[in-house]
Every structure is written in structure tokens, then in C-alpha cells.
């Protein structure tokens, strides 16, 4: 179990990174990008940012590329907004778990429709 400090830093990073992305990137260009979670190493030097990108396939691709390209700039903005001894090195990962969950729910609905009434 993560310490209280690590949990606080995770939540703070999640909020700040989400705010930075919302302000810096236009939806038509990169889709709607949301920060689903942030995982931080114990020494707070690295952070994996799990993202959800809503939009068409092209917007999702461009959004992921844009975040990878702008990683250092985002990291600098986070460093100014969050006071820590070290600004964590950010790594962006597109998290498609919500989409997979929705597909599973759709499949379950289809199965439920084909079952005879009880």
C-alpha cells in the first residue's frame, strides 16, 4: 500500500496535469484528453500518467503524439505548479480500459437480449 504522501502527490499530479492539458491542447486537434490516473515511484522521480482520449481514431493518434512531443514542456509546467524536491519525469500511457469496459458491457447486453425470458 502506498504511503499517504505518495497518494497525495499522485492526486496533486493528476489534478495539475489534467488542468495543464485542458488549458494547453485544443479538443479539435487532439481529442478530449483526460487524466485517468497517475502512478508515482516511491522516490517521486518518475510518474506514469494514464490518459483517456475521446475522439475519432485520428484525434486519438494525434493526441498521443502531441503529448509525447510536448512531454518536457508539460513537465516544466508541472514543476512550476507543484512544489516538490524533484519534478517527476513524466511518461504518458494511453489507457483504453474504459473503452474495453464499455465493449464488455455491450457484449453482455447483446447476450442478455438473446436469452429467452425467464
C-alpha positions in Angstrom: 0.0 0.0 0.0 1.3 3.4 -0.9 2.1 5.9 1.8 -0.2 8.8 2.4 2.4 11.2 1.0 2.6 9.2 -2.3 -1.2 9.2 -2.6 -1.3 12.9 -2.1 1.4 13.5 -4.7 -0.5 11.2 -7.1 -3.7 13.1 -6.7 -2.0 16.5 -6.9 -0.2 15.5 -10.1 -3.4 14.1 -11.6 -5.2 17.3 -11.0 -2.4 19.6 -12.2 -1.6 17.6 -15.3 -5.3 17.4 -16.2 -5.5 21.2 -15.8 -2.4 21.8 -17.9 -3.6 19.5 -20.7 -7.1 21.1 -20.6 -5.6 24.6 -21.0 -2.8 23.8 -23.5 -4.4 21.5 -26.0 -7.4 22.1 -28.2 -10.0 19.4 -28.5 -10.4 19.5 -32.3 -6.7 18.9 -32.7 -6.1 16.2 -30.0 -9.5 15.0 -28.9 -10.7 15.3 -25.4 -7.8 14.2 -23.1 -8.5 13.2 -19.5 -6.0 12.0 -16.9 -7.4 8.7 -15.5 -4.6 8.0 -13.0 -1.0 8.8 -12.1 1.4 6.2 -10.7 4.4 7.6 -9.0 7.6 5.7 -8.0 8.5 5.6 -4.3 11.3 8.2 -4.7 8.9 10.5 -6.6 11.3 10.8 -9.5 9.1 9.2 -12.2 5.4 9.3 -12.9 3.3 7.3 -15.3 0.3 9.3 -16.5 -2.6 7.1 -17.7 -4.7 9.0 -20.2 -8.1 8.6 -21.8 -8.5 10.2 -25.2 -12.0 10.6 -26.5 -12.4 11.3 -30.2 -12.0 9.7 -33.6 -9.0 7.4 -34.3 -7.1 10.3 -35.9 -7.6 12.6 -33.0 -6.5 9.9 -30.6 -3.4 9.2 -32.5 -2.6 12.9 -32.8 -3.3 13.4 -29.1 -0.9 10.7 -28.0 1.8 12.0 -30.4 1.3 15.6 -29.2 1.6 14.6 -25.5 4.8 12.6 -26.3 6.3 15.5 -28.2 5.3 18.1 -25.5 6.3 16.0 -22.5 9.2 18.2 -21.4 7.1 21.4 -21.6 4.3 19.8 -19.6 6.8 18.5 -17.1 8.2 22.1 -16.8 4.7 23.5 -16.2 4.0 20.8 -13.6 7.3 21.7 -11.9 6.2 25.3 -11.6 2.7 24.4 -10.3 3.7 21.6 -7.9 6.4 22.2 -5.3 8.5 19.0 -4.9 12.2 18.5 -4.4 12.3 16.9 -7.8 9.8 17.2 -10.6 9.0 13.7 -11.7 9.9 12.6 -15.2 6.5 12.0 -16.9 5.6 9.1 -19.1 2.3 9.2 -20.9 0.3 5.9 -21.5 -3.0 5.9 -23.3 -5.4 3.9 -21.1 -8.1 2.2 -23.0 -9.6 0.4 -20.1 -12.8 2.5 -20.2 -13.4 1.6 -23.8 -12.7 -2.1 -23.1 -15.2 -2.0 -20.2 -17.8 -0.4 -22.5 -17.3 -3.2 -25.1 -17.7 -5.8 -22.4 -21.0 -4.1 -21.3 -22.2 -4.1 -24.9 -21.4 -7.8 -25.3 -23.2 -8.6 -22.1 -26.3 -6.6 -23.3 -26.3 -8.5 -26.6 -26.1 -11.8 -24.7 -28.9 -10.7 -22.4 -31.1 -9.8 -25.4 -30.6 -13.3 -27.0 -31.5 -15.2 -23.8 -35.1 -16.5 -23.5 -37.2 -14.6 -20.9 -37.4 -16.4 -17.6 
